[in-house]
Amino acid sequence: MSKVNPFEMAQQQLMDCAKILKLDQGVVDILMQPQRQIQVSIPVKMDNGTTKVFQGFRVQYNNALGPYKGGIRYHPNETIDTVRALSAWMTWKCAVLNLPLGGGKGGIICNPKEMSKGELERLSRNYIRAIWKNIGPDTDVPAPDVYTDGQIMAWMMDEYSVIQGKNQFGLLTGKPLIIGGSLGRGDSTAKGGMYTLREAAKELNIDLKKAKVAVLGFGNAGSFAASLIEEMFGAKVVAVTDSKGGIYDEKGLDIKAVFEHKKQTKSVVGYKGLKKLTNEETLALPVDIIVAAAPDEGAINEIVAPTIKAKVICELANGPTTPTADAILYKNGVHVIPDFLCNAGGVTVSYYEMVQNMYMHYWTLDDVYAKLDAAMTKSYHEVLAASKAYKVNMRQAAYVVAVSRVVEAMKVRGWV
C-alpha cells in the first residue's frame, strides 16, 4: 500500500469541513495553502572538519488569529509535505482551543542520532541565522518537536538574542525552566490527552478503572500517557509498541519496567520474552482504548480500521488516521478523539509559557494543570456538541469548530 501524503490528507479533511460549513470558494482557496513557505540551506562545520549542507524548512500556514505557532522537527525523512500538513493541523489545533495563535511548523532533514552535541548546536544556531527575519515573539514562535528538546530551544533562543542584541526569551517555547520555560510543559501533550479521554469515558459510560489500553508509540508522549493512564485512572496498559514492534500481556504491563527495558535495549521488544507484535496486530487487540502516539501519519488506514475493537482512539500523534479509516471507525461506533484536539495540551501550555514570558511572572505547576484541564475539557465538549449538532464524526466536528473561528477572524480582518 502506497504511503499516505500527509498534506493531501490534511487538505481532504479541510475540504470535507468546507462542505459541511458551505464555505465560499475564495475562503477555501485561502485555507488550502500555507501563507508562506521558507526553505533554507544550512551549512554546518562537522567535527571531522568537513562542511555538510542541511535542508531546513519553516511553513507559516495562517495567522488570522495571531502569531504562527508550531514545533521544529529534526528527522532524516522530513519532507516539505509533512511540514505543510503539520502547519495546517497547528492552525486548527490553536483555533479549536481558542488560543490567540495561528499555525506554523519547521523541520530540518538530518539524523540527530548520528550527530554530536557540538554539531547539533551549530546546526540549531545556523538554522536561526537562516530564518531569523521571519520569526519572533510577535511573528512566529517555534517549539520542540520530534528529536528536538529544551537544550536545542535554548541554543536557538540564544542565537536569536545575540542577533537582536537583547534577551528574547519569548522567541520560542519548551525552554528549560531557568531561561523562561513553564512548569508542566514536559508532559503537557499527554496530560491534555488524558483530560479529553476522561471526558470521553464519561460520555461513553466507560469505567476507566477496569479499562484495558494499548499504546502505539512508546516515545515521549506515549510513555508519559502510559504512566498517566495508570496514575490518573487506575487503568491497565496491556500493550505498547515502538518502531521495532510491540508487546502484549493481557494481565497488564509494568510500565516503569518496560521504560527501563527500552532505555537499556532501545526497544520495548524482548521485554520478559513476550511475543513480538506488529502495529496491525496491536490495533486489533481486545482493548477498550487505543492511544495512538506513534509519529506515523496514516497508520490507521482502511485495512486496519475494520479490525479495531477499541471503543475509543486517543490520537496523541499527528495524523494517525486516514479519512477513509475515519468513516469506517465512525460507522463502527469507535469514538475518535482527533489529533488536533487530543494532543493540543502541548501548544496550550506553550501558550501559557508565552504569557508568562510576557509578564515575567511564572505560575505554579498546580496553576498550569488547572488551566490546562479547564481548557481541554471545555474544548472537548465544544467539539462533542458540534458532532451531535452536525451529525458528523469528532474529527469533522473539531474542524467545524476550528475552521469557523479562523474564517470569522479572516472576515473581520477583511481578508475575504
C-alpha positions as CSV (number, residue, x, y, z in Angstrom):
1,M,0.0,0.0,0.0
2,S,1.4,3.4,-1.0
3,K,2.5,5.9,1.7
4,V,-0.1,8.5,2.6
5,N,0.8,12.1,1.6
6,P,0.1,13.9,4.9
7,F,-0.6,17.3,3.3
8,E,-3.1,15.8,0.8
9,M,-4.8,14.1,3.8
10,A,-4.9,17.5,5.7
11,Q,-6.4,19.1,2.5
12,Q,-9.0,16.4,2.2
13,Q,-10.1,16.9,5.8
14,L,-10.4,20.6,5.2
15,M,-12.5,20.1,2.0
16,D,-14.9,17.8,4.0
17,C,-15.2,20.6,6.5
18,A,-15.8,23.3,3.8
19,K,-18.7,21.3,2.5
20,I,-20.3,21.0,6.0
21,L,-19.9,24.7,6.6
22,K,-20.8,25.6,3.0
23,L,-17.8,27.9,2.7
24,D,-17.3,30.3,-0.2
25,Q,-14.6,29.1,-2.7
26,G,-12.4,32.2,-2.1
27,V,-12.3,31.3,1.6
28,V,-11.4,27.7,0.8
29,D,-8.7,28.7,-1.6
30,I,-7.0,30.8,1.2
31,L,-7.3,27.9,3.7
32,M,-6.0,25.2,1.4
33,Q,-2.4,26.6,1.1
34,P,0.2,28.0,3.5
35,Q,0.6,31.8,3.5
36,R,4.4,31.4,3.4
37,Q,7.0,28.6,2.9
38,I,10.6,29.1,3.7
39,Q,13.3,26.7,2.5
40,V,16.9,27.3,3.5
41,S,20.3,25.6,3.0
42,I,22.2,25.3,6.3
43,P,26.0,24.8,6.1
44,V,27.4,23.2,9.2
45,K,31.1,22.6,10.1
46,M,31.2,18.9,11.2
47,D,33.5,17.6,13.9
48,N,35.8,15.9,11.3
49,G,36.4,19.3,9.6
50,T,34.2,18.8,6.6
51,T,31.2,21.1,5.9
52,K,27.8,19.5,5.4
53,V,24.8,21.3,4.0
54,F,21.4,20.5,5.5
55,Q,18.0,21.5,4.1
56,G,15.6,23.2,6.5
57,F,12.0,24.5,6.3
58,R,9.6,26.8,8.1
59,V,6.0,26.8,6.9
60,Q,3.7,29.6,8.1
61,Y,0.2,28.4,7.4
62,N,-2.3,31.0,8.7
63,N,-2.0,33.9,11.2
64,A,-5.6,35.2,11.2
65,L,-5.9,34.5,14.9
66,G,-2.4,35.5,16.0
67,P,1.3,34.8,15.6
68,Y,2.3,31.5,13.9
69,K,3.0,28.7,16.4
70,G,4.5,25.3,15.9
71,G,7.4,23.0,16.5
72,I,10.7,22.3,14.8
73,R,11.5,18.7,13.9
74,Y,14.9,17.1,13.2
75,H,14.3,13.9,11.1
76,P,16.1,12.1,8.3
77,N,12.9,11.5,6.4
78,E,11.5,15.1,6.9
79,T,9.6,16.4,3.8
80,I,8.0,19.7,2.9
81,D,4.6,18.0,2.6
82,T,4.9,16.7,6.2
83,V,5.8,20.2,7.4
84,R,2.9,21.7,5.4
85,A,0.4,19.2,6.9
86,L,1.6,19.8,10.4
87,S,1.5,23.6,10.0
88,A,-2.2,23.2,8.8
89,W,-3.0,21.0,11.8
90,M,-1.3,23.5,14.1
91,T,-3.7,26.2,12.7
92,W,-6.7,24.1,13.6
93,K,-5.2,23.0,16.9
94,C,-4.7,26.5,18.2
95,A,-8.2,27.5,16.9
96,V,-10.0,24.6,18.5
97,L,-8.5,25.5,21.9
98,N,-9.5,29.1,21.2
99,L,-5.9,30.3,21.6
100,P,-4.9,33.7,20.0
101,L,-2.4,32.0,17.8
102,G,-2.0,30.8,14.2
103,G,-0.3,27.7,12.8
104,G,3.3,27.0,11.6
105,K,5.8,24.2,11.6
106,G,9.5,23.8,10.9
107,G,11.9,20.9,10.1
108,I,15.4,20.0,9.2
109,I,16.4,16.9,7.2
110,C,19.0,15.4,9.4
111,N,19.7,12.4,11.6
112,P,20.3,13.8,15.1
113,K,21.1,10.3,16.5
114,E,24.3,10.4,14.3
115,M,25.3,13.9,15.3
116,S,27.5,15.1,18.2
117,K,26.3,17.8,20.7
118,G,28.5,20.3,19.1
119,E,27.2,19.5,15.6
120,L,23.6,19.8,16.8
121,E,24.4,23.2,18.4
122,R,25.9,24.6,15.2
123,L,23.0,23.2,13.1
124,S,20.5,24.8,15.5
125,R,22.2,28.2,15.6
126,N,22.7,28.3,11.8
127,Y,19.0,27.5,11.2
128,I,18.1,30.5,13.3
129,R,20.6,32.7,11.3
130,A,18.9,31.5,8.1
131,I,15.3,32.3,9.2
132,W,15.6,34.9,12.0
133,K,13.9,37.7,9.9
134,N,10.8,35.6,9.6
135,I,10.3,34.6,13.2
136,G,9.9,36.5,16.6
137,P,7.8,36.7,19.7
138,D,5.0,38.6,17.9
139,T,5.5,36.9,14.5
140,D,6.2,33.2,14.7
141,V,7.0,31.3,17.9
142,P,8.6,27.8,17.4
143,A,8.8,24.9,20.0
144,P,10.4,21.5,20.3
145,D,9.0,18.6,18.3
146,V,10.4,15.2,17.1
147,Y,14.0,14.8,18.1
148,T,14.4,18.4,19.4
149,D,14.3,19.4,23.0
150,G,14.8,22.2,25.6
151,Q,18.5,22.3,25.0
152,I,18.1,22.9,21.3
153,M,15.4,25.6,22.0
154,A,17.9,27.2,24.4
155,W,20.6,27.4,21.7
156,M,18.1,28.8,19.2
157,M,16.8,31.4,21.6
158,D,20.4,32.5,22.5
159,E,21.3,32.8,18.8
160,Y,18.3,35.0,18.1
161,S,19.1,37.1,21.3
162,V,22.6,37.6,20.0
163,I,21.3,38.8,16.6
164,Q,18.8,41.1,18.3
165,G,21.3,42.4,20.9
166,K,18.9,41.7,23.8
167,N,17.4,38.7,25.6
168,Q,14.4,37.3,23.7
169,F,13.1,34.5,25.9
170,G,9.7,34.8,24.2
171,L,11.1,33.7,20.8
172,L,10.1,30.1,21.4
173,T,8.6,27.8,24.0
174,G,9.6,24.4,25.5
175,K,12.7,26.1,27.0
176,P,14.5,25.0,30.2
177,L,12.9,26.5,33.3
178,I,16.0,28.6,34.1
179,I,15.5,30.7,31.0
180,G,11.8,31.2,30.9
181,G,10.3,27.7,30.5
182,S,7.0,26.7,32.0
183,L,6.3,24.1,34.6
184,G,4.2,21.3,33.2
185,R,5.4,21.7,29.6
186,G,7.2,18.3,29.5
187,D,4.1,16.1,29.9
188,S,1.5,18.6,28.7
189,T,0.7,16.8,25.5
190,A,0.0,13.5,27.3
191,K,-1.7,15.2,30.2
192,G,-4.1,17.2,27.9
193,G,-4.9,14.0,26.0
194,M,-5.8,12.3,29.3
195,Y,-8.2,15.1,30.2
196,T,-10.1,14.5,26.9
197,L,-10.0,10.8,27.5
198,R,-11.6,11.2,30.9
199,E,-14.4,13.3,29.4
200,A,-14.9,10.8,26.5
201,A,-15.1,7.9,29.1
202,K,-17.9,9.9,30.9
203,E,-19.8,10.4,27.7
204,L,-19.5,6.7,26.7
205,N,-20.0,5.3,30.2
206,I,-16.6,3.6,30.3
207,D,-15.2,2.7,33.7
208,L,-11.6,3.7,33.3
209,K,-10.5,1.7,36.4
210,K,-11.5,-1.5,34.5
211,A,-10.3,-0.4,31.1
212,K,-7.6,-2.1,29.0
213,V,-5.3,0.2,27.0
214,A,-2.9,-0.3,24.1
215,V,-0.4,2.5,23.5
216,L,1.0,2.8,19.9
217,G,4.3,4.6,20.1
218,F,6.2,4.4,23.4
219,G,8.2,7.6,22.9
220,N,7.9,10.9,24.8
221,A,4.1,11.4,24.6
222,G,3.3,7.7,24.6
223,S,5.4,6.8,27.7
224,F,4.0,9.8,29.6
225,A,0.5,8.7,28.6
226,A,1.1,5.1,29.7
227,S,2.2,6.3,33.1
228,L,-0.7,8.8,33.4
229,I,-3.3,6.2,32.5
230,E,-2.2,4.1,35.5
231,E,-1.8,7.1,37.9
232,M,-4.9,9.1,37.0
233,F,-7.4,6.4,36.2
234,G,-6.0,3.0,37.5
235,A,-6.5,1.6,34.0
236,K,-4.4,-1.3,32.8
237,V,-1.9,-0.8,29.9
238,V,-1.7,-4.2,28.2
239,A,0.2,-3.4,25.1
240,V,2.8,-0.9,23.9
241,T,4.7,-0.5,20.6
242,D,7.7,1.4,19.2
243,S,9.4,1.5,15.8
244,K,10.8,-2.1,16.2
245,G,7.4,-3.7,17.2
246,G,5.1,-4.3,20.1
247,I,4.5,-6.4,23.2
248,Y,1.2,-7.6,24.8
249,D,0.3,-9.0,28.2
250,E,-3.4,-9.3,28.9
251,K,-2.7,-9.1,32.7
252,G,-1.1,-5.7,32.3
253,L,2.4,-4.4,31.8
254,D,4.7,-2.8,34.4
255,I,5.2,0.5,32.6
256,K,8.2,1.6,34.7
257,A,9.9,-1.8,34.0
258,V,9.1,-1.5,30.3
259,F,10.5,2.0,30.2
260,E,13.8,0.8,31.8
261,H,13.9,-2.1,29.4
262,K,13.6,0.3,26.5
263,K,16.3,2.6,27.9
264,Q,18.7,-0.3,28.0
265,T,17.8,-2.1,24.7
266,K,16.4,0.8,22.7
267,S,13.1,-1.0,22.2
268,V,10.2,-2.5,24.1
269,V,10.6,-5.7,22.1
270,G,12.1,-8.5,24.1
271,Y,10.6,-7.4,27.4
272,K,10.2,-10.5,29.6
273,G,10.2,-12.6,26.4
274,L,6.8,-11.5,25.4
275,K,5.8,-12.3,21.8
276,K,6.6,-9.5,19.3
277,L,3.6,-7.9,17.6
278,T,3.2,-5.7,14.6
279,N,1.3,-2.4,14.7
280,E,-1.6,-4.1,12.8
281,E,-1.8,-6.9,15.4
282,T,-1.7,-4.4,18.2
283,L,-4.5,-2.3,16.8
284,A,-6.7,-5.5,16.6
285,L,-6.2,-6.4,20.2
286,P,-9.3,-6.8,22.5
287,V,-8.8,-3.5,24.3
288,D,-11.1,-0.6,25.4
289,I,-8.8,2.3,24.5
290,I,-6.1,2.8,21.9
291,V,-3.7,5.7,22.5
292,A,-2.2,6.4,19.0
293,A,1.1,8.2,19.9
294,A,3.4,6.9,17.1
295,P,4.8,9.5,14.6
296,D,3.4,7.6,11.7
297,E,0.9,9.5,9.6
298,G,-1.9,7.3,8.2
299,A,-1.0,4.2,10.3
300,I,-4.7,3.6,11.0
301,N,-6.0,3.1,7.4
302,E,-8.9,1.4,5.7
303,I,-7.2,-2.0,6.0
304,V,-6.8,-2.0,9.8
305,A,-9.8,0.2,10.8
306,P,-12.3,-2.7,10.5
307,T,-10.3,-4.9,12.8
308,I,-10.3,-2.3,15.7
309,K,-12.2,-3.5,18.7
310,A,-11.5,-0.5,21.0
311,K,-14.3,1.9,21.9
312,V,-12.0,5.0,22.0
313,I,-9.0,6.1,20.0
314,C,-7.0,8.8,21.7
315,E,-4.8,10.5,19.0
316,L,-1.8,11.9,20.7
317,A,0.2,11.7,17.4
318,N,-0.5,13.9,14.4
319,G,-2.5,12.4,11.5
320,P,-2.6,8.7,12.6
321,T,-6.0,8.1,10.9
322,T,-6.8,8.4,7.2
323,P,-10.1,10.0,6.1
324,T,-11.3,6.6,4.7
325,A,-10.5,4.9,8.1
326,D,-12.3,7.7,9.9
327,A,-15.5,6.9,8.0
328,I,-15.2,3.2,8.9
329,L,-14.5,3.9,12.6
330,Y,-17.4,6.3,12.8
331,K,-19.8,3.7,11.2
332,N,-18.5,1.1,13.6
333,G,-19.1,3.3,16.7
334,V,-15.5,3.9,17.6
335,H,-15.1,7.3,19.3
336,V,-12.0,9.0,17.9
337,I,-10.6,12.0,19.9
338,P,-9.0,13.7,16.9
339,D,-5.3,14.6,17.0
340,F,-5.6,18.4,17.0
341,L,-7.9,18.3,19.9
342,C,-6.4,15.4,21.8
343,N,-2.7,16.5,21.6
344,A,-3.4,20.2,21.9
345,G,-2.1,20.2,25.6
346,G,1.4,20.8,24.3
347,V,0.6,24.0,22.4
348,T,-1.8,25.2,25.2
349,V,1.0,25.1,27.8
350,S,3.3,26.6,25.2
351,Y,0.8,29.5,25.0
352,Y,0.9,29.7,28.8
353,E,4.7,29.9,28.6
354,M,4.4,32.8,26.1
355,V,2.1,34.6,28.6
356,Q,4.4,34.0,31.5
357,N,7.4,35.3,29.4
358,M,5.5,38.5,28.6
359,Y,4.5,39.1,32.2
360,M,7.9,37.9,33.6
361,H,5.8,36.1,36.3
362,Y,5.8,32.3,36.5
363,W,2.9,30.0,37.6
364,T,2.9,27.0,39.9
365,L,2.5,23.5,38.5
366,D,-1.0,23.3,40.0
367,D,-1.9,26.6,38.2
368,V,-0.7,25.2,34.9
369,Y,-2.5,21.9,35.3
370,A,-5.7,23.5,36.4
371,K,-5.8,25.9,33.5
372,L,-4.9,23.1,31.1
373,D,-7.7,20.8,32.5
374,A,-10.3,23.6,32.1
375,A,-9.2,24.4,28.6
376,M,-9.1,20.8,27.3
377,T,-12.4,19.9,29.0
378,K,-14.2,23.0,27.5
379,S,-12.8,22.3,24.0
380,Y,-13.7,18.6,24.1
381,H,-17.3,19.4,25.0
382,E,-17.5,22.1,22.3
383,V,-16.4,19.6,19.7
384,L,-18.7,16.9,21.1
385,A,-21.6,19.4,20.8
386,A,-20.7,20.2,17.2
387,S,-20.5,16.4,16.4
388,K,-24.1,16.0,17.7
389,A,-25.4,19.2,16.1
390,Y,-24.0,18.5,12.6
391,K,-24.3,14.7,12.9
392,V,-20.6,14.2,11.9
393,N,-17.6,12.4,13.5
394,M,-15.4,14.0,16.1
395,R,-12.7,15.0,13.6
396,Q,-15.1,16.7,11.3
397,A,-16.7,18.4,14.4
398,A,-13.2,19.6,15.5
399,Y,-12.6,21.1,12.1
400,V,-16.1,22.8,12.2
401,V,-15.2,24.5,15.5
402,A,-11.6,25.4,14.5
403,V,-12.2,26.5,10.9
404,S,-15.3,28.6,11.9
405,R,-13.1,30.6,14.2
406,V,-10.3,31.1,11.7
407,V,-12.8,32.1,9.0
408,E,-14.5,34.5,11.3
409,A,-11.2,36.2,12.1
410,M,-10.4,36.4,8.3
411,K,-13.7,38.0,7.6
412,V,-13.5,40.5,10.4
413,R,-9.9,41.4,9.3
414,G,-11.3,42.0,5.7
415,W,-9.3,39.2,4.0
416,V,-12.4,37.8,2.3
